[in-house]
């Protein structure tokens, strides 16, 4: 027996309190009868035929084929780890082979092909590093005062930079918050369009399907309409002929652009080849002219002009990258002593064959394989350091204030420009996002409509199969009502 709990309101409690036992039992039996008549069927009507109609259950529905695809794929997660390990060890082995071959080559290489030893230059390009070096190398009163002043200036500059950077970040963050709030305010209307569009789609589907089902459920008709001419998929076309023309036009534009790019590449390649050919001709002409100059120098050279002519001829031979036979044949007619001539030929050929040369000592040291220190500082604090070393020089003072002022103005200007740029970029990005969301409303509505049709169409097909099977109008009415209920409340949901 189903127990009926009384309602927990004052009137029901009062009625229950005033009822006799017989009245209470009669009321309980009445409520039980209502529940039984509503939910419990007679034995003769036991079965799931009503459930089939209520839930639109098909007799021939099958599980998707993807459900039975095997998923036990071989585990290959260790293959990348093994490949990396083998690759690293292979690289180590190849490098050891390179070292071995390099040692073998170094033993047999000709002396003029050896690369020179180099001095290890330590460049003190940072002003603070240069100051520490000066304090260590020459800890005098002047260097200590100058170093203290530069450190104080560096601290002031660092704190000022920190303040300005922080102010810029705070300002841009606040502007970003304003931009984001404005974007959200503008997106309200966009989201409202999407929401109202989905509701309109549901109302339209309900209206169309209700009219469609009503043809088969109208009591004025004696028989069911034949199953032909039905709308298999109520898909609304959101594209127009204008859109199709634009799509074809865009495709044609892409093709023409591609052909134009290929043609441009061919033309530019031919132009580059033509220029290269002309350049080769110009180089040949230059080399021939240089060889004429060499012959002229050799012809006019004497013992008195030998020193100057040697340097000039050596440079000219290097320009034309002269071969040893060419040098010997040209120098055969020069009016020098035989010993000087042979020495010049030997030295020139050796210099042309040599692969490397020594660096200028003023730049790279003397070539000794020991560390050398030099300082090339590009820093406003270097001018302050120079001024503190010699405060009696007014130009050092003016130079410091000028360079420091320009540096500070440049930094503040760059900071201001970056802040304005960041805010403008965020503002434009927000406008672009808003424009994109507006354009996506139609896409979202098409997506919603397509999914809604995909969910409803199988139910509609099942309805028509039941029509062909000869179901009664009462049963078809139950199915139609459930389909309409599914259209209104089923997935995909308006709020998703």
C-alpha positions in Angstrom: 0.0 0.0 0.0 1.3 3.4 -0.9 1.5 5.8 2.0 0.2 9.2 1.3 1.8 11.9 3.5 -0.5 14.8 4.3 0.4 18.3 3.1 2.3 20.3 5.6 0.1 23.4 5.5 -2.2 24.7 8.3 -5.5 23.8 6.5 -4.5 20.2 5.9 -3.3 19.8 9.4 -6.6 21.2 10.7 -8.6 18.8 8.5 -6.6 15.8 9.5 -7.0 16.7 13.1 -10.8 17.0 12.8 -11.3 13.8 10.7 -12.3 10.5 12.3 -10.4 7.3 11.7 -12.9 6.2 9.1 -12.6 9.5 7.2 -8.8 9.4 7.3 -8.9 5.8 5.9 -11.3 6.8 3.1 -9.2 9.8 2.1 -6.1 7.6 2.0 -7.9 5.1 -0.2 -9.0 7.8 -2.5 -5.5 9.2 -3.0 -4.2 5.7 -3.5 -6.7 5.1 -6.2 -5.7 8.3 -8.0 -2.1 7.2 -8.0 -2.9 3.7 -9.2 -5.1 5.0 -11.9 -2.4 7.4 -13.0 0.7 5.2 -12.9 -0.4 1.6 -12.6 -2.0 -0.1 -15.6 -4.3 -3.1 -15.9 -2.6 -6.5 -16.5 -4.1 -6.6 -19.9 -2.2 -3.5 -21.0 1.2 -4.5 -19.5 4.1 -3.9 -21.9 6.2 -1.1 -23.3 4.1 0.1 -26.2 3.3 3.4 -24.5 6.9 3.8 -23.5 7.9 3.3 -27.1 5.6 6.1 -28.1 6.5 8.4 -25.2 10.3 8.1 -25.6 10.2 7.7 -29.4 12.1 4.4 -29.2 12.9 2.8 -32.6 12.8 -0.9 -33.3 15.9 -0.9 -35.5 18.3 1.5 -33.8 21.9 0.3 -33.7 25.0 1.3 -31.8 27.5 3.5 -33.7 30.2 1.5 -35.5 32.9 3.6 -33.8 31.9 2.0 -30.5 33.4 -1.3 -31.6 36.6 -0.1 -33.0 39.6 -1.6 -31.2 41.4 0.8 -28.9 44.3 -1.3 -27.7 47.0 0.4 -29.7 50.7 -0.5 -29.0 52.4 1.6 -26.4 55.1 3.7 -28.1 55.7 6.2 -25.4 59.3 5.0 -24.8 60.3 5.2 -28.4 61.0 9.0 -28.4 63.1 8.6 -25.2 65.1 5.8 -26.7 65.5 7.9 -29.9 66.8 10.9 -28.0 69.2 8.8 -26.0 70.6 7.1 -29.1 70.8 10.4 -30.9 72.8 12.1 -28.1 75.2 9.2 -27.8 75.6 9.1 -31.6 76.4 12.8 -31.6 79.0 12.2 -28.9 80.6 9.4 -30.9 80.6 11.5 -34.0 82.3 14.4 -32.2 85.0 12.0 -30.8 85.6 10.9 -34.4 85.9 14.5 -35.4 88.5 15.2 -32.7 90.4 12.2 -33.8 90.4 13.2 -37.4 91.3 16.8 -36.5 94.4 15.6 -34.6 95.4 13.5 -37.6 95.0 16.5 -40.0 96.9 18.9 -37.7 100.0 16.7 -37.8 100.3 16.6 -41.6 99.1 20.2 -42.5 101.5 22.5 -44.3 103.0 25.3 -42.2 101.5 28.2 -44.3 98.0 26.7 -43.7 98.2 26.8 -39.9 95.7 29.1 -38.2 97.5 31.6 -36.0 97.3 31.7 -32.2 95.0 34.4 -30.8 95.1 36.6 -27.8 92.1 36.1 -25.5 90.6 39.6 -25.4 88.5 40.4 -22.3 86.4 43.4 -23.4 85.2 45.5 -20.4 82.1 46.8 -22.2 80.0 47.4 -19.0 80.9 50.6 -17.0 80.5 48.9 -13.6 82.8 46.1 -14.7 85.3 48.7 -15.9 85.1 50.5 -12.6 85.8 47.3 -10.6 88.8 46.7 -12.9 90.1 50.2 -12.2 89.6 49.8 -8.5 91.5 46.5 -8.5 94.3 47.7 -10.9 94.7 51.2 -9.4 93.0 51.7 -6.0 93.7 55.4 -5.8 91.7 58.2 -4.2 90.5 59.5 -7.5 89.3 56.1 -8.8 87.5 55.4 -5.4 85.7 58.7 -5.5 84.7 58.2 -9.2 83.6 54.7 -8.5 81.4 55.8 -5.5 79.8 58.5 -7.6 79.0 56.2 -10.5 77.5 53.6 -8.1 75.3 56.3 -6.5 74.2 57.4 -10.0 73.5 53.8 -11.0 71.4 53.3 -7.9 69.4 56.5 -8.6 68.9 55.5 -12.2 67.8 52.0 -11.2 65.2 53.2 -8.7 63.9 55.8 -11.2 63.7 53.1 -13.9 61.9 50.8 -11.5 59.4 53.6 -10.6 58.7 54.5 -14.2 58.3 50.9 -15.2 55.9 50.2 -12.4 53.9 53.4 -13.1 53.7 52.3 -16.8 52.5 48.8 -15.8 49.8 50.2 -13.4 48.6 52.6 -16.0 48.4 50.1 -18.8 46.7 47.6 -16.4 44.0 50.1 -15.5 43.5 51.0 -19.1 43.3 47.3 -19.9 40.6 46.8 -17.3 38.6 49.7 -18.7 38.9 48.2 -22.2 37.9 44.8 -21.0 34.8 46.2 -19.2 33.8 48.1 -22.3 34.2 44.9 -24.3 32.0 43.0 -21.9 29.4 45.7 -22.1 29.4 45.6 -25.9 29.3 41.8 -25.9 25.9 41.9 -24.0 24.1 42.9 -27.2 26.0 40.3 -29.2 25.2 37.5 -26.8 21.6 38.7 -26.7 21.4 38.3 -30.5 22.8 34.8 -30.2 20.4 33.9 -27.4 17.3 35.4 -29.1 18.4 33.8 -32.4 18.4 30.3 -30.8 15.0 30.9 -29.2 13.7 32.0 -32.6 15.1 28.9 -34.2 13.3 26.7 -31.6 10.0 28.6 -32.1 10.3 28.3 -35.8 11.1 24.5 -35.6 8.2 24.0 -33.2 5.8 25.9 -35.6 7.0 24.0 -38.7 7.0 20.5 -37.1 3.6 21.1 -35.4 2.0 22.0 -38.7 3.7 19.0 -40.3 2.5 16.6 -37.6 -1.0 18.1 -37.6 -1.5 16.8 -41.2 -1.4 13.3 -39.8 -3.3 13.9 -36.6 -6.2 16.0 -37.8 -9.5 14.3 -36.9 -11.2 15.7 -40.0 -9.2 13.4 -42.2 -10.3 9.8 -42.5 -6.9 8.3 -43.3 -3.2 9.1 -42.9 -1.6 10.9 -45.7 0.8 8.9 -47.9 4.5 9.0 -47.0 6.0 11.1 -49.8 7.3 14.6 -50.2 8.4 14.8 -46.6 11.0 17.2 -45.4 13.9 14.9 -44.7 16.0 17.6 -43.0 14.8 21.0 -42.1 18.0 22.7 -42.8 17.8 26.4 -43.4 20.3 27.8 -45.8 22.2 30.6 -44.3 24.2 31.3 -47.5 23.1 33.3 -50.5 24.0 33.5 -54.1 25.9 36.6 -53.3 28.1 34.6 -50.8 28.6 31.9 -53.4 29.8 34.5 -55.9 32.1 36.0 -53.3 33.5 32.6 -52.6 34.2 31.9 -56.3 35.6 35.4 -56.6 38.0 34.8 -53.7 39.1 31.4 -55.1 39.8 33.0 -58.5 41.7 35.8 -56.8 43.8 33.3 -54.9 44.6 31.4 -58.2 45.5 34.7 -59.9 47.7 35.7 -57.0 49.5 32.4 -57.0 50.1 32.6 -60.8 51.3 36.2 -60.3 53.7 35.1 -57.5 55.2 32.3 -59.7 55.6 34.6 -62.6 57.3 37.2 -60.4 59.6 34.6 -59.0 60.6 33.6 -62.5 61.1 37.2 -63.6 63.2 38.1 -60.6 65.2 34.9 -60.9 66.0 35.7 -64.6 66.8 39.3 -63.6 69.2 38.1 -60.8 70.9 35.7 -63.3 71.3 38.5 -65.8 72.8 40.8 -63.1 75.2 38.0 -62.1 76.3 37.6 -65.7 76.9 41.3 -66.0 78.7 41.3 -62.7 81.0 38.5 -63.9 81.7 40.5 -67.0 82.5 43.6 -65.0 84.8 41.6 -62.7 86.6 40.1 -65.7 87.1 43.6 -67.1 88.4 44.9 -63.8 90.9 42.0 -63.5 92.1 42.5 -67.1 92.6 46.2 -66.3 94.5 45.4 -63.2 96.8 43.0 -65.1 97.5 45.9 -67.5 98.5 48.0 -64.6 100.8 45.2 -63.3 102.6 45.1 -66.7 102.9 48.9 -66.7 104.5 48.9 -63.2 106.9 46.1 -64.1 107.8 47.9 -67.3 108.6 51.2 -65.6 110.1 49.8 -62.4 113.8 50.5 -61.7 116.2 49.9 -58.8 115.4 53.3 -57.4 111.6 52.7 -57.3 111.9 49.1 -56.2 110.7 49.6 -52.6 107.5 51.4 -53.6 106.9 49.1 -56.6 107.3 45.9 -54.4 104.4 47.0 -52.1 102.2 48.0 -55.1 102.9 44.9 -57.1 102.2 42.7 -54.0 98.8 44.3 -53.6 98.0 44.0 -57.3 98.9 40.3 -57.4 96.6 39.7 -54.4 93.8 41.5 -56.1 93.9 39.3 -59.2 94.6 36.2 -57.0 97.6 35.5 -59.3 98.9 32.0 -59.8 102.6 31.3 -59.2 103.3 30.8 -62.9 101.7 34.1 -63.8 103.8 35.9 -61.1 107.0 34.3 -62.4 106.3 35.2 -66.0 105.4 38.8 -65.2 108.4 39.3 -62.9 110.9 37.9 -65.5 111.3 41.3 -67.2 111.5 43.5 -64.1 114.8 45.5 -63.8 115.8 44.4 -60.3 118.7 42.4 -58.9 118.1 38.7 -59.4 118.3 38.0 -55.6 115.7 40.7 -54.9 113.5 39.5 -57.7 113.5 35.9 -56.5 112.9 36.9 -52.9 109.9 39.0 -53.9 108.5 36.2 -56.0 108.9 33.7 -53.1 107.4 36.0 -50.5 104.4 37.0 -52.7 103.5 33.5 -53.6 103.8 32.5 -49.9 101.5 35.3 -48.8 98.9 34.5 -51.5 98.9 30.8 -50.5 98.7 31.6 -46.8 95.1 31.0 -45.5 95.2 33.4 -42.6 96.9 36.5 -41.4 97.6 38.1 -38.0 95.2 40.6 -36.5 96.2 44.2 -36.0 98.0 44.4 -32.5 96.0 47.6 -31.7 92.8 45.6 -31.9 93.6 42.0 -31.0 96.9 42.0 -29.2 100.2 40.5 -30.2 98.9 37.0 -30.8 100.2 35.6 -27.5 97.8 33.0 -26.1 97.2 34.9 -22.9 94.4 37.1 -21.8 94.4 40.8 -22.7 92.1 43.5 -21.3 90.6 46.3 -23.2 87.6 48.6 -22.6 85.0 49.8 -25.2 82.3 51.3 -23.1 79.0 52.7 -24.5 77.3 53.9 -21.3 76.2 57.3 -20.1 77.9 56.5 -16.7 81.3 56.4 -18.4 81.0 60.2 -19.0 80.2 60.7 -15.3 83.3 58.6 -14.4 85.5 60.7 -16.7 84.2 63.9 -15.2 84.8 62.7 -11.6 88.4 61.7 -12.6 89.0 65.3 -13.7 86.3 67.7 -12.4 88.4 70.7 -13.5 87.5 70.0 -17.1 84.1 71.7 -17.9 83.7 69.8 -21.2 83.6 66.5 -19.3 80.8 68.0 -17.2 78.8 69.3 -20.2 79.3 66.0 -22.0 78.0 64.0 -19.0 74.9 66.2 -18.6 74.2 66.2 -22.3 74.5 62.5 -22.8 72.6 61.7 -19.6 69.8 64.1 -20.5 69.5 62.6 -24.0 69.6 59.1 -22.5 66.9 59.9 -19.9 64.7 61.7 -22.4 65.0 58.8 -24.9 64.1 56.2 -22.2 61.1 58.2 -21.0 60.0 58.7 -24.5 60.3 55.0 -25.3 58.5 54.1 -22.1 55.7 56.5 -23.0 55.5 55.3 -26.5 55.4 51.6 -25.4 52.6 52.3 -22.9 50.5 54.2 -25.5 51.2 51.5 -28.1 50.2 48.7 -25.6 47.0 50.4 -24.7 46.1 51.1 -28.4 46.9 47.5 -29.3 44.7 46.2 -26.5 41.9 48.6 -27.6 42.2 47.5 -31.2 42.3 43.9 -30.1 39.1 44.4 -28.1 37.4 46.0 -31.1 38.6 43.1 -33.3 37.3 40.6 -30.7 33.9 42.4 -30.6 33.7 42.4 -34.4 34.6 38.8 -34.5 31.9 37.9 -32.0 29.4 39.8 -34.1 30.4 37.9 -37.2 30.3 34.6 -35.2 26.6 35.1 -34.2 25.4 33.7 -37.6 28.0 30.8 -37.4 26.8 30.0 -33.8 23.2 30.0 -34.9 23.9 27.7 -37.9 25.8 25.4 -35.6 22.9 25.4 -33.1 20.4 24.7 -35.9 22.4 21.9 -37.5 22.8 20.2 -34.1 19.2 20.6 -33.3 18.2 19.1 -36.6 20.6 16.2 -36.1 19.0 15.5 -32.7 15.4 15.8 -34.0 15.5 14.3 -37.5 15.9 10.6 -36.3 12.8 11.1 -34.1 10.9 12.5 -37.0 12.0 9.6 -39.2 10.8 7.2 -36.6 7.5 9.1 -36.5 7.0 8.5 -40.2 8.0 4.9 -39.9 5.2 4.5 -37.3 2.9 6.3 -39.7 3.7 3.8 -42.4 3.3 1.0 -39.8 -0.3 2.0 -39.2 -0.1 3.4 -35.7 -3.3 5.0 -34.3 -3.6 8.7 -34.2 -3.6 8.6 -30.4 -0.2 7.0 -30.4 1.1 9.2 -33.1 -0.1 12.2 -31.1 1.9 11.1 -28.1 5.0 10.7 -30.3 4.5 14.1 -31.9 4.1 15.8 -28.5 7.3 14.2 -27.3 9.1 15.3 -30.4 7.9 18.9 -29.9 8.9 18.7 -26.3 12.4 17.5 -27.3 12.7 20.4 -29.8 11.9 22.9 -27.0 13.8 21.4 -24.1 16.3 18.9 -25.6 20.0 19.3 -26.5 21.7 21.4 -27.7 20.5 23.8 -25.1 20.0 27.5 -25.6 22.4 28.4 -22.9 25.3 26.3 -24.1 
